[in-house]
Amino acid sequence: MLNRSFLSFLSGAFLISFLWHGGSNQCAFAQESETAPQVLHIFLLAGQSNMEGHGVVDLDGVDGYNGGRGNLAKFVDEPANKALWGDLRAADGSWAKRDDVFVSYLTEDKKQKAGPLSVGYAVYDDAHHFGPELGIGRALGNHFDTPVLLIKTSWGGKSLAKDFRPPSSGGVTGVYYKQMINEFRTALTAIPTAFPALAKYKPQIDGFIWFQGWNDGCDTAAAAEYEDNLVHLIADVRKELGDPTLPCIVGETGNMDGEDGNILRRNQREACERKDVVGARFVPTAQFLRKPEDSPNKSHGHHWFGNGESYLLIGDVLGRATIEMLSARGKNNVEASRTIIDFKGADVAKQWMTVNDGVMGGKSKGGPVFADEKLLFSGSTNTDGGGFSSIRGAPKKWDVEEFSGFILRVRGDGRTYQLDTRIQGSGGRRDISYRANFNTVADQWAEVRVPFSAFKPSWRGADLEGQVAAFDPANLSSMGIMIYDGKDGPFRLEVETIGVYRD
């Protein structure tokens, strides 16, 4: 820890002063300029090897890199992807370097990498690898009107239970927790010399992005205590940086399964959703895991098989989540999302019922199974006489009227499903059903958003749009899931959680 000291650097007409206050170690900024400087948006990126970066850029050796399958170059250069990701290439075909986003990263072997955002800010001494910073920086740079600086601190093979252990968790504070804070502070003080063009901007720490968990997920005790340790980490980092509501974004360890891995991932999510943790966001990433045979490093599951698409999309979703958190912070730090249904507990099956088209003489089969804290809704539809299968949860009071829509974490089969919500009826009429479709991608976990505005009313199969009021989440009675897509054949939908989100 640093004692009280004063550090100042002069660059042109702009003076940045860092005041370290004893005990809390908070950092305050003062500036001297004839006009108020514009903001430099600063983000702390931290974690272990997957934050360091093992995404393959362009290596394509047949023996070592699977002929280039799944590397970043092949993904970006696909015709279908050029419209969305083509800006990663410069006009001459080289990898573009942004003039509005910058990276500072001290590697494990103490080599300082600092410069404009591009490929190469990974643990290796080459430009053939990258980490989540590429997608994160691209999303943030496209959002802000003034520059962005990403300060990356990460080391492979480190746990939150020991290496990054925050002070509030008790026991011995992790060596790499201290190093994370010290390297971040050092990078801050070096801005005028490392990035002279940024010295005229007012530094503003806008977020903490955490992507870590593999080592804890390989240890039963560490996985079990991860929720509490992560809550303490968020609180301690905020204290160190002098901002008790600093937006904190936690990327899921989405490449990990098994009992301890599932416990870890659940605890990552639950830490962010605790009522005593405001302004944190859990970001699912499992949907970006690609098959080993479609990736550069087929035996490196712990590093997402080195898949360039995976690392790029993970970074992109982390960056977009950060933007959403900052927008929510501008609205008095309101709750951005909330899980309202999970599938825990021994009595979860008692809370759900099945309604198939047999009630009208149909032949479809289906129903729920609950295992590993997930819902499996499966069966087979038959359009001869009905064509639908559905499950419905028990009625309750939901308190979701301040949100914008539902958000589901699902793995489907490529078919279209419906959220079937019920609004409490009046005047003796049974509950009115409001339904909205959502699509799935076969065999891939995805986060699906269904806005409240998408729900259309019906009653006993009759379309009531224009005859009754629009969907009102304040009167939500119960929720269910239906498949009624006009197709015959088997269906399978896994659901991990159902929540609500706010625009």
Sequence and secondary structure as in RCSB ss.txt:
>XXXX:A:sequence
MLNRSFLSFLSGAFLISFLWHGGSNQCAFAQESETAPQVLHIFLLAGQSNMEGHGVVDLDGVDGYNGGRGNLAKF
VDEPANKALWGDLRAADGSWAKRDDVFVSYLTEDKKQKAGPLSVGYAVYDDAHHFGPELGIGRALGNHFDTPVLL
IKTSWGGKSLAKDFRPPSSGGVTGVYYKQMINEFRTALTAIPTAFPALAKYKPQIDGFIWFQGWNDGCDTAAAAE
YEDNLVHLIADVRKELGDPTLPCIVGETGNMDGEDGNILRRNQREACERKDVVGARFVPTAQFLRKPEDSPNKSH
GHHWFGNGESYLLIGDVLGRATIEMLSARGKNNVEASRTIIDFKGADVAKQWMTVNDGVMGGKSKGGPVFADEKL
LFSGSTNTDGGGFSSIRGAPKKWDVEEFSGFILRVRGDGRTYQLDTRIQGSGGRRDISYRANFNTVADQWAEVRV
PFSAFKPSWRGADLEGQVAAFDPANLSSMGIMIYDGKDGPFRLEVETIGVYRD
>XXXX:A:secstr
   SEEEEEEETTEEEEEEE TTT  EEEEEE SS   EEEEEEEEESHHHH  EESS   HHHHGGGTT HHHH
HHSHHHHHHHGGGB TTSSB   SSEEEEEE TT  EEEEES TT SSSSSSSEE THHHHHHHHHHH SS EEE
EEEE TT  TTTTT  GGG SS  HHHHHHHHHHHHHHHTHHHH GGGTTSEEEEEEEEEE  HHHHTSHHHHHT
HHHHHHHHHHHHHHHHT TT  EEEE  TT  HHHHHHHHHHHHHHHH TT  SEEEE  GGG   GGGSS TT 
GGGGGG HHHHHHHHHHHHHHHHHHHHHHTTTT   EEEEE   STTGGGGEEEEEGGGGT   EEEEEEETTEE
EEEEEE TTTT  EEEEE       TTS EEEEEEEB S EEEEEEEE   TT   EEEEEEEE  BT EEEEEE
EGGG EEEETTEE BTTB    GGGEEEEEEEE SS  EEEEEEEEEEEEE  
